[in-house]
Amino acid sequence: MEFTRIAPQWIVPDVKDIVEFYRVKVGFELEWIGDPPLFAIMRRDNFAIMFRQLKVNGFTGPPLCKPVGRPRQRELGMHMCG
């Protein structure tokens, strides 16, 4: 089996702000955004990123999740949920 694409999901404090940053500064295109904007999918070439905001008022972090990986991976917000 060969993987040809990856689409990580990142938990962010504000989906609207991160969508604007990735559109203007990184060159991604908005593929889809929810209403209310708590989830969005952005794409550039064969790469997609999904952004999820857990709460409208206040960022609390992923529920029932714990940081995983080496210290650098934890800085990037990698979590194991389940």
Contacts in CASP RR format, 6 or more apart in sequence:
PFRMAT RR
TARGET T0000
AUTHOR 0000-0000-0000
METHOD contacts of the structure
MODEL  1
MEFTRIAPQWIVPDVKDIVEFYRVKVGFELEWIGDPPLFAIMRRDNFAIM
FRQLKVNGFTGPPLCKPVGRPRQRELGMHMCG
4 46 0 8 1.000
5 46 0 8 1.000
5 47 0 8 1.000
5 48 0 8 1.000
6 47 0 8 1.000
6 48 0 8 1.000
7 41 0 8 1.000
7 47 0 8 1.000
7 48 0 8 1.000
7 49 0 8 1.000
7 50 0 8 1.000
8 49 0 8 1.000
8 50 0 8 1.000
9 49 0 8 1.000
9 50 0 8 1.000
9 51 0 8 1.000
9 52 0 8 1.000
10 18 0 8 1.000
10 49 0 8 1.000
10 50 0 8 1.000
10 51 0 8 1.000
10 52 0 8 1.000
10 77 0 8 1.000
11 52 0 8 1.000
11 53 0 8 1.000
11 54 0 8 1.000
11 61 0 8 1.000
11 62 0 8 1.000
11 77 0 8 1.000
11 79 0 8 1.000
12 18 0 8 1.000
12 51 0 8 1.000
12 52 0 8 1.000
12 53 0 8 1.000
12 59 0 8 1.000
13 53 0 8 1.000
13 58 0 8 1.000
13 59 0 8 1.000
14 53 0 8 1.000
15 33 0 8 1.000
15 37 0 8 1.000
15 38 0 8 1.000
15 39 0 8 1.000
15 40 0 8 1.000
15 51 0 8 1.000
15 52 0 8 1.000
15 53 0 8 1.000
16 37 0 8 1.000
18 40 0 8 1.000
18 51 0 8 1.000
19 30 0 8 1.000
19 33 0 8 1.000
19 37 0 8 1.000
19 40 0 8 1.000
19 42 0 8 1.000
19 51 0 8 1.000
22 28 0 8 1.000
22 42 0 8 1.000
22 49 0 8 1.000
23 29 0 8 1.000
23 30 0 8 1.000
23 42 0 8 1.000
26 44 0 8 1.000
27 44 0 8 1.000
28 42 0 8 1.000
28 43 0 8 1.000
28 44 0 8 1.000
28 49 0 8 1.000
29 42 0 8 1.000
29 43 0 8 1.000
29 44 0 8 1.000
30 40 0 8 1.000
30 41 0 8 1.000
30 42 0 8 1.000
31 40 0 8 1.000
31 41 0 8 1.000
31 42 0 8 1.000
31 43 0 8 1.000
31 48 0 8 1.000
32 40 0 8 1.000
32 41 0 8 1.000
33 39 0 8 1.000
33 40 0 8 1.000
33 41 0 8 1.000
34 40 0 8 1.000
36 56 0 8 1.000
37 53 0 8 1.000
38 52 0 8 1.000
38 53 0 8 1.000
38 54 0 8 1.000
38 56 0 8 1.000
39 50 0 8 1.000
39 51 0 8 1.000
39 52 0 8 1.000
39 53 0 8 1.000
40 50 0 8 1.000
40 51 0 8 1.000
41 48 0 8 1.000
41 49 0 8 1.000
41 50 0 8 1.000
41 51 0 8 1.000
42 48 0 8 1.000
42 49 0 8 1.000
42 51 0 8 1.000
43 49 0 8 1.000
53 59 0 8 1.000
54 60 0 8 1.000
54 61 0 8 1.000
54 62 0 8 1.000
54 63 0 8 1.000
62 79 0 8 1.000
62 81 0 8 1.000
63 81 0 8 1.000
64 81 0 8 1.000
64 82 0 8 1.000
65 79 0 8 1.000
65 80 0 8 1.000
65 81 0 8 1.000
65 82 0 8 1.000
66 79 0 8 1.000
66 80 0 8 1.000
67 74 0 8 1.000
67 77 0 8 1.000
67 78 0 8 1.000
67 79 0 8 1.000
68 74 0 8 1.000
68 78 0 8 1.000
68 79 0 8 1.000
68 80 0 8 1.000
69 78 0 8 1.000
END
